[in-house]
């Protein structure tokens, strides 16, 4: 009799778990990417580790193209998205944001034919008249950059991924791109490994100035009514994230993907 009641209790607890689906960027290595049907990368690993301290929630990470992920959150069809930068002005439908998960360094990367693209270059002024390849749905580069785009001083076209933008630079279709430094480097190394990029091609790409230093977050849909568990989840996630950071867990996850920093 006792064993029977324990089994019922176990089943009841499992069924009581709240299923929470979080959309992740499917093409942003090493931070977040898709492998088969699984979400891989630094950010998914951080969220999975945080979720271990939240047993009442059943966490599901679903990798999708970034623009689609944002659209689903905007429409109230998704609970949360990983990992947007903080941008409440342009994305009022994301609220709130979690505590920051990680710091990122956004840089300009151009063809080596552009001699003006150096660490000391003035951005965006020294890039007027050029064409930039930008990942679809990425609102990075800063206000001055997008004002220059709107004024026609800089051209921009969208691509699905860093890989597409890097190939466009090498083929002369665009002059530059903007993205996280580590993400660009990781994509170059993957392309070399897969035979899509020769080692000498890396010499045809030159990093320019740091544009911004951003932070990645877990961003929640502002639609509270669609997700009655939202307030509970937000509070518990931030609490568990703080504990993970205090235990140096985030650094361990980063090091497992990219190694220890030499700085």
N, C-alpha and C positions, 0 to 999 in steps of 0.2 A: 504493500500500500504506500509506504513512504517513497519508494523508488518511482511509483506512478505519479505522485504529486510533484516530485522533483522534475520529472520529464515535462509535465504540464507547465510548471513554472518557467522552465528553460524555453519552451516554445513561445510562451506568452511574452517573455522578455525580448526574444528575437523579433516577434511581430510588432512589438511596441517601438522598436527603433524607427527613427524618422529618416527616410531616404532623402538625401540632399545631393542634387546634381550640380556640379560646377563645370562650366565650359572652360577649356584651356586652349591656348594658341597651338595650332597643329604644325607650325613651321617657324619656330623661333629658337633653334638650338644655339647653345646648350641649355637655355633657360626652360624651354617648353617645346616639345615636338611630338609627332605621332609615330608610333611604331606598331604596325598592325592596327589593332583597335585600341591600343593602350596609350595613355598620356605618359610621356617620359620627360625627364629633365629636372633641373634644379628646383623650379617652382612647384611642380607636382610632388616632388619628393618632400619639400618643406611642408606642404599642405597635408600630405599623408602622415608625416611624423606628428604634426599638430593634432590631427584627427585621432591619434591613439589615446589622447587625453580627453576625448569626447565620445565615450562609448555609446551614448544614447542616440548618436547620429550614424547612419549608414552612408558613408561618403562615396560618391561616384564621380570620377573625373572623366569628362568627355572631350576629346580633342576635335576641334573644328577650325576651319579657316577663320582668321581673326575678324574680318569684316562681318561674317555671318554671326559670330559670337556676339559682337557688339549689337548687331541688329536684333538678335533674339532677346538680349537684356533690355534694349530700348522698348521693344514691344511687350515686355512683361512675360515673355515665354520662357525665360531662364532666370534662375535665382541669383547666380553670381558668375563672374568671369575672372579669369586669371591669365596674365598679370597686367592690368592697365596701369598707366602712369596717372597721377592725380591731375584731373582736368575737369573740375566741376562746371566751369564756365561753358565749355563746349559739349559736355556730356552730363546735363543735369539729371538725366534718367539713371545715372549711377550714384547711389547714395545709401548708406555711407561707404567709406573705404575702411579696410582693416588697418591695423598698424602696419607700417612699412615692412615688407618681407626682405628686401635686398636693395642695395645701391647699384646703379648702373651708370656707365660713362658713355654718353652719346657723342660720336665723332663724325667728321666728314671723311669720306674715302673717294678718291678720284683717280682718273688715269694719270700715269706718271708724265704724260705730255703736258699737263698743266703745271708749269713751274711755279705759279703763284700759290699753289696749294701746299702751304707749310704750316708748322705749328703756330707761327706768328700771324697768319693770314687773318684779315678782318672778316668776320662772318656776320651777315651775308654779303656785305658790300663788295668784297673782292671776287664774288661769284656771279655778279650780274652778267646776263647774257648767256649763261650756261644752262644745260638741261640736267635735271636731277631725276633719278629713278627712285621712287618711294614705295615702300611696302603698303599695300592697300589697307586702309583703316588706321594707319599709324599717324597720329597727330603730333609729330615730333619736329624739332628744328627751331622752335621758338617763334614768338609773335612777329619779329622783324622779318624772318624768313618767309612766312606765309603772307605777310603784307607785300613783300617783293614779288611773290608769285601772283597775287591778286592784281598787282600793278603791271604785270607783264615783264618785269625786270629779270625774272628767273622763270624758266619753263620747268614743269614737272609732269611726269607720267607715272602711273601706278603699275606695280608688278605684284605677283602673288607671294614672292619670297626674296630673301637675300640672294639666293642662288641666281634667280632670274636677273636681279639688278647687277650682280657682279659680272655675269656673262654679257649683259648689255654694255657695261663699261668697256670690257675687253674687246667687244665687237664695234665699238665706236657709236653705239646707238644713243647712249647718254654719257654725260661727262662725269657725274658724281652720284653718290648716294649718301644717305645719313642713317645711321643706326648705332646700336650698342657695339662698342669695340670688341667685346668678347664674343658676341654673337656673330659678327662679321668674320672674325678669325676662325671660329669653330666651323663656319660654313666653308671657308677656303680649304681648311684641312680635310674636311669630309669630301669636298669636290676632288681634291688631289687623290685621296684614298680610292674614290670611286672611278677615277680616270676621266673626270670631266674637266680637270684643270691640271696643267703641267706645273711642276715646281717653279720653273722659270717665269711662269705667268704672274706669280706673286710679286715679282719685281716690276711688273707693269701697273701695279696698284700702289697708290701712295696715300698714307693717312695724313689728314690735315689737322685743324684745330679741334679741341674739345668744344662741342656746341653747348651741351648742358650736362648736368649731373642729375639723373632722375632716380626715382625709387619705384619699384614694382609693388603693387598691392593686390589684395583680393577685393574686387569691387562688386557691390551688391545692387540688385535691381531696386530702384526707388519705390516700386509698387509694393507697399507693405501688405495690402489686403490679399494678394495672391499667395503669400508665403507667411502663414500665421506663426511659424516657428522662427522667423527671421531674428527678432530681438534676442531670443534665447541663444541662437547660434552665434550671432555677432559678438555678444559678450563673452561667451565661452571660447570662441576662436581667439580673440585678442588675449585673453588670459593664458591660454595654452601656448600661444605664440611667444608671449613674454617669457614664460617658463623655459621654452626651448632655447630662446636666445640667451637666457641667463646660464644655461647649461652648455653653451657654445655649440649647440646642435646645428645651427644654421651654417656656421663655418665648416663643420665636419661634412655637411652635405655638399657644399660648394667644392671643397677639396676632393671629394669623391668623384667629381665630374671634371675638374680642371687642374687638380693638384694644388699644392701650397703656393701662396704668393711669395715671390722672391724679393719683394720690396721690404 
